[in-house]
Amino acid sequence: MLRIARFTLVVASIALAFAGCRDAARSLTAPSSDRLAMSRALDQSAPLVPRIIAPRTTDPDIDYVPVLNPQVNHHYVWLDPSQKPRPKLLVFMPGAGGTARPASFLLVQEEAARLGYRVIGLMYQNDAEVVVKCGGSANTVGHSLDPDCSSNMRLEILDGIDHSSAVTVTRANSIENRLAKLLAYLGDQFPDEGWSRFLEDDGTPRWSQIAFSGQSQGSGQAALIGTLHHVDRVVMFSGPPDARVPEEVDPWISIGATPAAKYFALFHDRDHLVVGIRANLTALIGQFGDPVIAELNDPPYGGTHIVYTDLRPTLGYDAPNAPHQSTARDNNTPVDANGTPLLRDAWRYLLGDEPRGGSEMTVTLLTP
């Protein structure tokens, strides 16, 4: 069971690399319906350039560096000066292992900034994969499945307290500390931007003013945070994927401090983890109606909080993990000839594009 317990300059090479990636993305094409083509006709401003901050810059005790691609071990911070800012922050967390970094999910972070959020793409310790460590026969205590494997592993990643033998995360490397120290750093370096509003007087995050989002394992961390703390919103892409036992919901999957009305999700119908994702989302927010396919419908999708897609990933349906990544990851989420994500309308709905479903609206519950 759960145990609840200064301006950084972006050097020219990084800016050029970022622009190059975006230009490359614009060269890709993907099929789209007339409905999608019409929605893509909305004006798109010039791409934003994020502040890129090494975690250790904010706290010398943060010492986790990923083995693969350590050069992209950075937080990404976004603020669109052309938008009227919301008094809210969105924290986005990538998935686990290999190449999963905030740098891989720039499009969705930028879209959130376009909506007026202050945005943080948070780099956290994501080397250990929950679905590997806690899935099926890999998760044994004695000769039985440990029902608390996922929750304990996720708790340790979040708070840096020793909850799990499947992962070792120090307090300094925890999501809570990384976020708090980054907010303190931003508040010191950019005092006129209001970052300090997202911290309590004791230096901990002001949960109620923060929306949490993520893809895959990051979506599970967002959901867990919403269970433990009353947050502004929870947006889950391709997750939570936890499935200790196929088609069985893990005990930690539940609504806690954050009301169910503030949870939203998007998944791909051909995701290799779709069985667990569907079961988890149904348990969390199934009361708002059945999942609705994004590309054949318009927001607000009949009021459902679960949207899915069957659009062809950029790398194809059969590329490893492609459908799983395609809901948000830059190299796999389908885009039109102009580089605009085909799922942009869905992203905006999930993130609370007013007046179509912001977290301050009254929500009428639908019976299953």
C-alpha positions as YAML, in Angstrom:
chain: A
units: angstrom
residues:
- id: 1
  name: MET
  ca: [0.00, 0.00, 0.00]
- id: 2
  name: LEU
  ca: [1.05, 3.63, -0.51]
- id: 3
  name: ARG
  ca: [3.19, 5.12, 2.27]
- id: 4
  name: ILE
  ca: [1.93, 8.69, 2.06]
- id: 5
  name: ALA
  ca: [4.30, 10.36, 3.72]
- id: 6
  name: ARG
  ca: [19.91, 33.15, -13.41]
- id: 7
  name: PHE
  ca: [18.97, 33.74, -16.99]
- id: 8
  name: THR
  ca: [20.72, 30.65, -18.44]
- id: 9
  name: LEU
  ca: [21.86, 31.56, -21.90]
- id: 10
  name: VAL
  ca: [21.16, 29.07, -24.62]
- id: 11
  name: VAL
  ca: [24.38, 28.93, -26.63]
- id: 12
  name: ALA
  ca: [24.16, 29.28, -30.39]
- id: 13
  name: SER
  ca: [24.88, 25.62, -31.03]
- id: 14
  name: ILE
  ca: [21.97, 24.51, -28.86]
- id: 15
  name: ALA
  ca: [19.61, 27.05, -30.39]
- id: 16
  name: LEU
  ca: [20.66, 25.99, -33.89]
- id: 17
  name: ALA
  ca: [20.24, 22.35, -33.03]
- id: 18
  name: PHE
  ca: [16.77, 23.02, -31.67]
- id: 19
  name: ALA
  ca: [15.79, 24.94, -34.82]
- id: 20
  name: GLY
  ca: [17.26, 22.17, -36.96]
- id: 21
  name: CYS
  ca: [15.17, 19.57, -35.20]
- id: 22
  name: ARG
  ca: [12.03, 21.62, -35.71]
- id: 23
  name: ASP
  ca: [12.82, 22.17, -39.42]
- id: 24
  name: ALA
  ca: [13.34, 18.44, -39.80]
- id: 25
  name: ALA
  ca: [10.01, 17.79, -38.15]
- id: 26
  name: ARG
  ca: [8.29, 20.14, -40.58]
- id: 27
  name: SER
  ca: [9.59, 18.06, -43.51]
- id: 28
  name: LEU
  ca: [7.59, 15.05, -42.32]
- id: 29
  name: THR
  ca: [4.10, 14.36, -43.58]
- id: 30
  name: ALA
  ca: [1.28, 12.31, -42.23]
- id: 31
  name: PRO
  ca: [-2.20, 11.51, -43.50]
- id: 32
  name: SER
  ca: [-5.00, 13.68, -42.18]
- id: 33
  name: SER
  ca: [-8.74, 13.99, -42.66]
- id: 34
  name: ASP
  ca: [-10.56, 17.15, -43.80]
- id: 35
  name: ARG
  ca: [-11.52, 17.71, -40.17]
- id: 36
  name: LEU
  ca: [-7.87, 17.65, -39.12]
- id: 37
  name: ALA
  ca: [-6.81, 19.87, -42.04]
- id: 38
  name: MET
  ca: [-9.34, 22.52, -40.99]
- id: 39
  name: SER
  ca: [-8.18, 22.49, -37.38]
- id: 40
  name: ARG
  ca: [-4.56, 22.82, -38.50]
- id: 41
  name: ALA
  ca: [-5.44, 26.10, -40.29]
- id: 42
  name: LEU
  ca: [-5.12, 27.98, -36.99]
- id: 43
  name: ASP
  ca: [-2.24, 30.48, -36.97]
- id: 44
  name: GLN
  ca: [0.99, 29.14, -35.53]
- id: 45
  name: SER
  ca: [3.48, 31.58, -34.01]
- id: 46
  name: ALA
  ca: [7.23, 31.20, -34.42]
- id: 47
  name: PRO
  ca: [8.74, 28.39, -32.34]
- id: 48
  name: LEU
  ca: [9.70, 29.25, -28.80]
- id: 49
  name: VAL
  ca: [13.24, 28.75, -27.56]
- id: 50
  name: PRO
  ca: [13.42, 27.24, -24.08]
- id: 51
  name: ARG
  ca: [15.86, 27.89, -21.29]
- id: 52
  name: ILE
  ca: [17.94, 24.77, -20.83]
- id: 53
  name: ILE
  ca: [19.18, 24.20, -17.29]
- id: 54
  name: ALA
  ca: [21.38, 21.44, -15.95]
- id: 55
  name: PRO
  ca: [19.83, 19.98, -12.78]
- id: 56
  name: ARG
  ca: [23.06, 20.25, -10.80]
- id: 57
  name: THR
  ca: [23.07, 24.02, -11.45]
- id: 58
  name: THR
  ca: [20.13, 24.20, -9.07]
- id: 59
  name: ASP
  ca: [21.54, 21.86, -6.38]
- id: 60
  name: PRO
  ca: [25.11, 20.47, -6.21]
- id: 61
  name: ASP
  ca: [23.82, 17.37, -4.43]
- id: 62
  name: ILE
  ca: [21.91, 16.27, -7.53]
- id: 63
  name: ASP
  ca: [24.33, 13.72, -8.95]
- id: 64
  name: TYR
  ca: [22.26, 11.36, -11.10]
- id: 65
  name: VAL
  ca: [23.29, 11.54, -14.77]
- id: 66
  name: PRO
  ca: [21.84, 9.08, -17.30]
- id: 67
  name: VAL
  ca: [24.28, 6.63, -18.85]
- id: 68
  name: LEU
  ca: [22.80, 7.11, -22.31]
- id: 69
  name: ASN
  ca: [22.88, 10.61, -23.83]
- id: 70
  name: PRO
  ca: [24.14, 12.41, -20.71]
- id: 71
  name: GLN
  ca: [24.56, 15.56, -22.84]
- id: 72
  name: VAL
  ca: [20.78, 16.04, -22.79]
- id: 73
  name: ASN
  ca: [20.43, 15.66, -19.04]
- id: 74
  name: HIS
  ca: [18.63, 18.99, -18.70]
- id: 75
  name: HIS
  ca: [15.46, 20.63, -17.51]
- id: 76
  name: TYR
  ca: [13.56, 22.64, -20.15]
- id: 77
  name: VAL
  ca: [11.80, 25.84, -19.04]
- id: 78
  name: TRP
  ca: [9.27, 27.67, -21.19]
- id: 79
  name: LEU
  ca: [7.49, 31.02, -20.88]
- id: 80
  name: ASP
  ca: [5.74, 32.58, -23.89]
- id: 81
  name: PRO
  ca: [5.91, 36.39, -23.51]
- id: 82
  name: SER
  ca: [3.29, 36.81, -26.23]
- id: 83
  name: GLN
  ca: [0.64, 35.01, -24.19]
- id: 84
  name: LYS
  ca: [-1.34, 36.26, -21.23]
- id: 85
  name: PRO
  ca: [0.12, 34.01, -18.56]
- id: 86
  name: ARG
  ca: [-2.01, 31.74, -16.45]
- id: 87
  name: PRO
  ca: [-1.29, 31.78, -12.75]
- id: 88
  name: LYS
  ca: [-0.37, 28.11, -13.15]
- id: 89
  name: LEU
  ca: [2.64, 25.94, -13.90]
- id: 90
  name: LEU
  ca: [2.74, 22.73, -15.93]
- id: 91
  name: VAL
  ca: [5.41, 20.17, -15.10]
- id: 92
  name: PHE
  ca: [5.99, 17.55, -17.81]
- id: 93
  name: MET
  ca: [7.91, 14.34, -17.07]
- id: 94
  name: PRO
  ca: [9.21, 11.98, -19.78]
- id: 95
  name: GLY
  ca: [9.05, 8.22, -19.70]
- id: 96
  name: ALA
  ca: [11.74, 5.85, -18.51]
- id: 97
  name: GLY
  ca: [15.08, 4.52, -19.72]
- id: 98
  name: GLY
  ca: [17.28, 4.96, -22.77]
- id: 99
  name: THR
  ca: [16.62, 8.25, -24.55]
- id: 100
  name: ALA
  ca: [13.56, 9.49, -22.63]
- id: 101
  name: ARG
  ca: [14.38, 13.10, -21.77]
- id: 102
  name: PRO
  ca: [12.44, 16.39, -21.70]
- id: 103
  name: ALA
  ca: [14.41, 17.19, -24.88]
- id: 104
  name: SER
  ca: [12.40, 14.48, -26.64]
- id: 105
  name: PHE
  ca: [9.03, 16.12, -25.92]
- id: 106
  name: LEU
  ca: [9.46, 19.75, -26.99]
- id: 107
  name: LEU
  ca: [6.30, 20.04, -29.12]
- id: 108
  name: VAL
  ca: [3.86, 19.32, -26.33]
- id: 109
  name: GLN
  ca: [5.79, 21.52, -23.88]
- id: 110
  name: GLU
  ca: [5.70, 24.38, -26.40]
- id: 111
  name: GLU
  ca: [1.97, 23.90, -26.92]
- id: 112
  name: ALA
  ca: [1.36, 24.20, -23.19]
- id: 113
  name: ALA
  ca: [3.40, 27.43, -23.16]
- id: 114
  name: ARG
  ca: [1.25, 28.72, -26.04]
- id: 115
  name: LEU
  ca: [-1.75, 28.20, -23.80]
- id: 116
  name: GLY
  ca: [-0.20, 30.50, -21.22]
- id: 117
  name: TYR
  ca: [1.30, 28.00, -18.83]
- id: 118
  name: ARG
  ca: [4.74, 28.43, -17.39]
- id: 119
  name: VAL
  ca: [6.19, 25.07, -18.36]
- id: 120
  name: ILE
  ca: [8.94, 22.87, -16.93]
- id: 121
  name: GLY
  ca: [10.13, 19.76, -18.73]
- id: 122
  name: LEU
  ca: [11.57, 18.06, -15.66]
- id: 123
  name: MET
  ca: [14.57, 15.75, -15.91]
- id: 124
  name: TYR
  ca: [14.32, 13.17, -13.15]
- id: 125
  name: GLN
  ca: [15.93, 9.82, -12.33]
- id: 126
  name: ASN
  ca: [14.20, 7.59, -14.85]
- id: 127
  name: ASP
  ca: [16.72, 4.82, -15.46]
- id: 128
  name: ALA
  ca: [14.62, 2.06, -13.90]
- id: 129
  name: GLU
  ca: [11.39, 1.09, -15.67]
- id: 130
  name: VAL
  ca: [8.40, 0.27, -13.52]
- id: 131
  name: VAL
  ca: [6.82, -1.99, -16.15]
- id: 132
  name: VAL
  ca: [10.03, -4.04, -16.27]
- id: 133
  name: LYS
  ca: [10.79, -4.16, -12.57]
- id: 134
  name: CYS
  ca: [7.21, -4.78, -11.48]
- id: 135
  name: GLY
  ca: [5.64, -6.63, -14.37]
- id: 136
  name: GLY
  ca: [4.59, -10.25, -14.29]
- id: 137
  name: SER
  ca: [7.01, -12.89, -13.04]
- id: 138
  name: ALA
  ca: [9.88, -10.35, -12.79]
- id: 139
  name: ASN
  ca: [8.18, -9.08, -9.64]
- id: 140
  name: THR
  ca: [8.41, -11.74, -6.99]
- id: 141
  name: VAL
  ca: [8.52, -11.68, -3.23]
- id: 142
  name: GLY
  ca: [8.96, -15.22, -2.07]
- id: 143
  name: HIS
  ca: [6.91, -16.89, -4.76]
- id: 144
  name: SER
  ca: [4.09, -14.39, -4.98]
- id: 145
  name: LEU
  ca: [3.59, -11.13, -6.83]
- id: 146
  name: ASP
  ca: [4.22, -8.04, -4.72]
- id: 147
  name: PRO
  ca: [1.08, -5.90, -5.03]
- id: 148
  name: ASP
  ca: [2.97, -2.79, -3.83]
- id: 149
  name: CYS
  ca: [5.95, -3.02, -6.21]
- id: 150
  name: SER
  ca: [4.80, -0.23, -8.55]
- id: 151
  name: SER
  ca: [3.61, 2.12, -5.83]
- id: 152
  name: ASN
  ca: [6.75, 1.72, -3.71]
- id: 153
  name: MET
  ca: [9.04, 2.19, -6.71]
- id: 154
  name: ARG
  ca: [7.16, 5.27, -7.84]
- id: 155
  name: LEU
  ca: [7.14, 6.70, -4.32]
- id: 156
  name: GLU
  ca: [10.92, 6.44, -4.06]
- id: 157
  name: ILE
  ca: [11.37, 8.14, -7.45]
- id: 158
  name: LEU
  ca: [9.08, 10.89, -6.20]
- id: 159
  name: ASP
  ca: [10.34, 11.54, -2.67]
- id: 160
  name: GLY
  ca: [13.80, 9.90, -2.46]
- id: 161
  name: ILE
  ca: [12.91, 7.88, 0.62]
- id: 162
  name: ASP
  ca: [13.77, 4.18, 0.73]
- id: 163
  name: HIS
  ca: [10.49, 2.51, -0.21]
- id: 164
  name: SER
  ca: [11.66, -0.07, -2.78]
- id: 165
  name: SER
  ca: [14.43, -2.57, -3.42]
- id: 166
  name: ALA
  ca: [13.79, -2.19, -7.18]
- id: 167
  name: VAL
  ca: [15.28, 1.33, -7.36]
- id: 168
  name: THR
  ca: [17.72, 3.54, -5.45]
- id: 169
  name: VAL
  ca: [16.92, 7.26, -5.50]
- id: 170
  name: THR
  ca: [18.43, 9.76, -3.04]
- id: 171
  name: ARG
  ca: [16.44, 12.65, -1.63]
- id: 172
  name: ALA
  ca: [18.51, 15.11, -3.72]
- id: 173
  name: ASN
  ca: [17.68, 13.19, -6.91]
- id: 174
  name: SER
  ca: [13.98, 12.87, -6.17]
- id: 175
  name: ILE
  ca: [11.32, 14.57, -8.28]
- id: 176
  name: GLU
  ca: [10.23, 16.63, -5.28]
- id: 177
  name: ASN
  ca: [13.72, 18.03, -4.64]
- id: 178
  name: ARG
  ca: [14.56, 18.56, -8.32]
- id: 179
  name: LEU
  ca: [11.34, 20.52, -8.85]
- id: 180
  name: ALA
  ca: [11.67, 22.56, -5.64]
- id: 181
  name: LYS
  ca: [15.32, 23.46, -6.31]
- id: 182
  name: LEU
  ca: [14.59, 24.41, -9.93]
- id: 183
  name: LEU
  ca: [11.74, 26.68, -8.86]
- id: 184
  name: ALA
  ca: [13.94, 28.31, -6.21]
- id: 185
  name: TYR
  ca: [16.69, 28.82, -8.83]
- id: 186
  name: LEU
  ca: [14.24, 30.35, -11.32]
- id: 187
  name: GLY
  ca: [12.84, 32.60, -8.59]
- id: 188
  name: ASP
  ca: [16.33, 33.87, -7.76]
- id: 189
  name: GLN
  ca: [17.45, 34.37, -11.37]
- id: 190
  name: PHE
  ca: [14.18, 35.74, -12.77]
- id: 191
  name: PRO
  ca: [12.43, 37.44, -9.83]
- id: 192
  name: ASP
  ca: [10.01, 39.38, -12.06]
- id: 193
  name: GLU
  ca: [8.55, 36.23, -13.63]
- id: 194
  name: GLY
  ca: [6.72, 34.96, -10.58]
- id: 195
  name: TRP
  ca: [8.28, 31.51, -10.19]
- id: 196
  name: SER
  ca: [8.32, 31.87, -6.41]
- id: 197
  name: ARG
  ca: [4.52, 31.66, -6.35]
- id: 198
  name: PHE
  ca: [4.87, 27.94, -6.94]
- id: 199
  name: LEU
  ca: [6.77, 27.37, -3.69]
- id: 200
  name: GLU
  ca: [5.52, 27.31, -0.13]
- id: 201
  name: ASP
  ca: [7.35, 29.26, 2.59]
- id: 202
  name: ASP
  ca: [9.14, 26.06, 3.61]
- id: 203
  name: GLY
  ca: [10.54, 25.58, 0.08]
- id: 204
  name: THR
  ca: [8.27, 22.72, -0.95]
- id: 205
  name: PRO
  ca: [6.14, 22.84, -4.12]
- id: 206
  name: ARG
  ca: [2.80, 24.60, -3.88]
- id: 207
  name: TRP
  ca: [0.96, 21.65, -5.31]
- id: 208
  name: SER
  ca: [-2.40, 23.34, -5.83]
- id: 209
  name: GLN
  ca: [-0.91, 25.81, -8.35]
- id: 210
  name: ILE
  ca: [0.83, 23.15, -10.44]
- id: 211
  name: ALA
  ca: [-0.49, 20.85, -13.16]
- id: 212
  name: PHE
  ca: [1.43, 17.62, -13.66]
- id: 213
  name: SER
  ca: [1.79, 15.73, -16.91]
- id: 214
  name: GLY
  ca: [3.97, 13.04, -18.39]
- id: 215
  name: GLN
  ca: [4.31, 10.30, -20.95]
- id: 216
  name: SER
  ca: [4.43, 6.61, -20.09]
- id: 217
  name: GLN
  ca: [6.25, 6.27, -16.77]
- id: 218
  name: GLY
  ca: [6.07, 10.05, -16.40]
- id: 219
  name: SER
  ca: [2.29, 9.84, -16.69]
- id: 220
  name: GLY
  ca: [2.24, 7.41, -13.81]
- id: 221
  name: GLN
  ca: [4.32, 9.76, -11.69]
- id: 222
  name: ALA
  ca: [1.86, 12.55, -12.52]
- id: 223
  name: ALA
  ca: [-1.06, 10.33, -11.50]
- id: 224
  name: LEU
  ca: [0.66, 9.37, -8.25]
- id: 225
  name: ILE
  ca: [1.35, 13.02, -7.39]
- id: 226
  name: GLY
  ca: [-2.32, 13.72, -7.98]
- id: 227
  name: THR
  ca: [-3.22, 10.93, -5.58]
- id: 228
  name: LEU
  ca: [-0.97, 12.29, -2.84]
- id: 229
  name: HIS
  ca: [-1.52, 16.04, -3.33]
- id: 230
  name: HIS
  ca: [-4.36, 18.26, -4.53]
- id: 231
  name: VAL
  ca: [-2.88, 19.56, -7.79]
- id: 232
  name: ASP
  ca: [-4.37, 21.79, -10.49]
- id: 233
  name: ARG
  ca: [-4.54, 19.10, -13.19]
- id: 234
  name: VAL
  ca: [-3.19, 15.70, -14.19]
- id: 235
  name: VAL
  ca: [-2.57, 14.99, -17.91]
- id: 236
  name: MET
  ca: [-1.46, 11.48, -18.83]
- id: 237
  name: PHE
  ca: [-0.01, 10.46, -22.20]
- id: 238
  name: SER
  ca: [0.28, 6.71, -22.84]
- id: 239
  name: GLY
  ca: [-0.23, 5.74, -19.26]
- id: 240
  name: PRO
  ca: [-0.19, 4.87, -16.53]
- id: 241
  name: PRO
  ca: [1.22, 1.69, -18.09]
- id: 242
  name: ASP
  ca: [1.56, -0.30, -14.87]
- id: 243
  name: ALA
  ca: [0.16, -3.82, -15.17]
- id: 244
  name: ARG
  ca: [1.58, -6.07, -12.50]
- id: 245
  name: VAL
  ca: [-0.99, -8.63, -13.50]
- id: 246
  name: PRO
  ca: [-2.52, -8.37, -17.00]
- id: 247
  name: GLU
  ca: [-5.96, -6.74, -16.98]
- id: 248
  name: GLU
  ca: [-5.74, -6.17, -13.24]
- id: 249
  name: VAL
  ca: [-5.50, -2.67, -11.76]
- id: 250
  name: ASP
  ca: [-2.63, -2.07, -9.33]
- id: 251
  name: PRO
  ca: [-3.73, -1.02, -5.82]
- id: 252
  name: TRP
  ca: [-2.16, 2.45, -6.11]
- id: 253
  name: ILE
  ca: [-4.32, 3.37, -9.10]
- id: 254
  name: SER
  ca: [-6.96, 5.43, -7.35]
- id: 255
  name: ILE
  ca: [-8.35, 8.93, -6.94]
- id: 256
  name: GLY
  ca: [-7.00, 10.60, -3.82]
- id: 257
  name: ALA
  ca: [-6.30, 14.24, -3.02]
- id: 258
  name: THR
  ca: [-6.99, 15.53, -6.56]
- id: 259
  name: PRO
  ca: [-10.59, 15.18, -7.78]
- id: 260
  name: ALA
  ca: [-11.18, 12.86, -10.71]
- id: 261
  name: ALA
  ca: [-12.56, 15.81, -12.72]
- id: 262
  name: LYS
  ca: [-9.00, 17.15, -13.01]
- id: 263
  name: TYR
  ca: [-7.57, 14.00, -14.63]
- id: 264
  name: PHE
  ca: [-7.28, 13.70, -18.45]
- id: 265
  name: ALA
  ca: [-5.57, 11.14, -20.71]
- id: 266
  name: LEU
  ca: [-4.55, 10.25, -24.28]
- id: 267
  name: PHE
  ca: [-3.37, 6.87, -25.52]
- id: 268
  name: HIS
  ca: [-2.81, 5.03, -28.83]
- id: 269
  name: ASP
  ca: [-5.11, 2.14, -29.59]
- id: 270
  name: ARG
  ca: [-2.19, -0.02, -30.88]
- id: 271
  name: ASP
  ca: [0.09, 0.66, -27.92]
- id: 272
  name: HIS
  ca: [1.77, -2.58, -26.82]
- id: 273
  name: LEU
  ca: [0.79, -1.62, -23.26]
- id: 274
  name: VAL
  ca: [-2.78, -0.69, -24.13]
- id: 275
  name: VAL
  ca: [-4.45, -3.37, -22.01]
- id: 276
  name: GLY
  ca: [-2.97, -2.05, -18.79]
- id: 277
  name: ILE
  ca: [-3.43, 1.58, -19.82]
- id: 278
  name: ARG
  ca: [-7.12, 1.09, -20.61]
- id: 279
  name: ALA
  ca: [-7.75, -0.70, -17.34]
- id: 280
  name: ASN
  ca: [-5.94, 1.95, -15.29]
- id: 281
  name: LEU
  ca: [-7.69, 4.87, -17.00]
- id: 282
  name: THR
  ca: [-11.09, 3.24, -16.64]
- id: 283
  name: ALA
  ca: [-10.47, 2.84, -12.93]
- id: 284
  name: LEU
  ca: [-9.36, 6.46, -12.59]
- id: 285
  name: ILE
  ca: [-11.71, 8.42, -14.86]
- id: 286
  name: GLY
  ca: [-13.99, 5.99, -16.64]
- id: 287
  name: GLN
  ca: [-16.99, 7.69, -15.07]
- id: 288
  name: PHE
  ca: [-16.68, 10.57, -17.56]
- id: 289
  name: GLY
  ca: [-17.59, 8.33, -20.47]
- id: 290
  name: ASP
  ca: [-15.95, 5.90, -22.86]
- id: 291
  name: PRO
  ca: [-12.72, 6.85, -24.66]
- id: 292
  name: VAL
  ca: [-13.29, 8.93, -27.82]
- id: 293
  name: ILE
  ca: [-11.05, 8.79, -30.92]
- id: 294
  name: ALA
  ca: [-9.38, 12.17, -31.43]
- id: 295
  name: GLU
  ca: [-9.00, 12.27, -35.21]
- id: 296
  name: LEU
  ca: [-12.70, 11.63, -35.89]
- id: 297
  name: ASN
  ca: [-14.11, 14.03, -33.32]
- id: 298
  name: ASP
  ca: [-13.76, 17.59, -32.05]
- id: 299
  name: PRO
  ca: [-13.14, 18.85, -28.52]
- id: 300
  name: PRO
  ca: [-14.71, 18.55, -26.03]
- id: 301
  name: TYR
  ca: [-15.19, 14.94, -27.20]
- id: 302
  name: GLY
  ca: [-18.56, 14.54, -25.58]
- id: 303
  name: GLY
  ca: [-17.17, 15.36, -22.17]
- id: 304
  name: THR
  ca: [-14.99, 12.29, -21.85]
- id: 305
  name: HIS
  ca: [-11.66, 12.65, -20.08]
- id: 306
  name: ILE
  ca: [-10.05, 9.79, -22.04]
- id: 307
  name: VAL
  ca: [-9.10, 10.39, -25.68]
- id: 308
  name: TYR
  ca: [-7.35, 7.86, -27.92]
- id: 309
  name: THR
  ca: [-5.86, 7.81, -31.42]
- id: 310
  name: ASP
  ca: [-5.08, 5.35, -34.18]
- id: 311
  name: LEU
  ca: [-3.05, 7.81, -36.30]
- id: 312
  name: ARG
  ca: [0.05, 6.34, -37.92]
- id: 313
  name: PRO
  ca: [3.16, 7.16, -35.85]
- id: 314
  name: THR
  ca: [5.89, 8.99, -37.76]
- id: 315
  name: LEU
  ca: [8.05, 5.87, -37.70]
- id: 316
  name: GLY
  ca: [5.15, 3.57, -38.55]
- id: 317
  name: TYR
  ca: [2.90, 1.31, -36.56]
- id: 318
  name: ASP
  ca: [5.43, -1.53, -36.36]
- id: 319
  name: ALA
  ca: [8.53, 0.35, -35.21]
- id: 320
  name: PRO
  ca: [9.44, -0.57, -31.62]
- id: 321
  name: ASN
  ca: [7.35, 1.44, -29.15]
- id: 322
  name: ALA
  ca: [6.14, 3.76, -31.95]
- id: 323
  name: PRO
  ca: [2.41, 3.80, -31.05]
- id: 324
  name: HIS
  ca: [3.31, 4.11, -27.36]
- id: 325
  name: GLN
  ca: [5.51, 7.15, -28.06]
- id: 326
  name: SER
  ca: [3.27, 8.75, -30.69]
- id: 327
  name: THR
  ca: [0.92, 10.48, -28.27]
- id: 328
  name: ALA
  ca: [3.57, 13.09, -27.37]
- id: 329
  name: ARG
  ca: [7.18, 12.25, -28.36]
- id: 330
  name: ASP
  ca: [8.59, 14.54, -31.08]
- id: 331
  name: ASN
  ca: [10.12, 11.88, -33.32]
- id: 332
  name: ASN
  ca: [6.99, 9.74, -33.39]
- id: 333
  name: THR
  ca: [3.95, 11.97, -32.97]
- id: 334
  name: PRO
  ca: [2.38, 12.48, -36.42]
- id: 335
  name: VAL
  ca: [2.58, 15.96, -37.94]
- id: 336
  name: ASP
  ca: [1.23, 17.64, -41.07]
- id: 337
  name: ALA
  ca: [3.26, 19.14, -43.93]
- id: 338
  name: ASN
  ca: [3.87, 22.28, -41.85]
- id: 339
  name: GLY
  ca: [5.16, 20.34, -38.85]
- id: 340
  name: THR
  ca: [2.01, 20.90, -36.80]
- id: 341
  name: PRO
  ca: [1.13, 17.93, -34.59]
- id: 342
  name: LEU
  ca: [-2.05, 16.24, -35.75]
- id: 343
  name: LEU
  ca: [-2.98, 15.69, -32.12]
- id: 344
  name: ARG
  ca: [-2.62, 19.36, -31.21]
- id: 345
  name: ASP
  ca: [-6.35, 19.89, -30.64]
- id: 346
  name: ALA
  ca: [-6.42, 16.88, -28.35]
- id: 347
  name: TRP
  ca: [-3.37, 18.14, -26.45]
- id: 348
  name: ARG
  ca: [-5.01, 21.53, -25.97]
- id: 349
  name: TYR
  ca: [-8.20, 19.96, -24.68]
- id: 350
  name: LEU
  ca: [-6.34, 17.78, -22.22]
- id: 351
  name: LEU
  ca: [-4.25, 20.74, -21.04]
- id: 352
  name: GLY
  ca: [-7.35, 22.85, -20.43]
- id: 353
  name: ASP
  ca: [-7.73, 25.09, -23.49]
- id: 354
  name: GLU
  ca: [-10.47, 27.50, -22.40]
- id: 355
  name: PRO
  ca: [-13.38, 27.54, -22.70]
- id: 356
  name: ARG
  ca: [-13.41, 23.85, -23.57]
- id: 357
  name: GLY
  ca: [-12.65, 22.31, -20.20]
- id: 358
  name: GLY
  ca: [-10.31, 24.17, -17.87]
- id: 359
  name: SER
  ca: [-9.78, 22.92, -14.37]
- id: 360
  name: GLU
  ca: [-11.90, 25.73, -12.89]
- id: 361
  name: MET
  ca: [-15.04, 24.69, -14.80]
- id: 362
  name: THR
  ca: [-17.93, 22.84, -13.28]
- id: 363
  name: VAL
  ca: [-17.92, 19.30, -14.58]
- id: 364
  name: THR
  ca: [-20.99, 17.11, -14.77]
- id: 365
  name: LEU
  ca: [-20.21, 13.49, -14.07]
- id: 366
  name: LEU
  ca: [-21.53, 10.98, -16.59]
- id: 367
  name: THR
  ca: [-22.65, 7.56, -15.52]
- id: 368
  name: PRO
  ca: [-20.64, 4.68, -17.02]
...
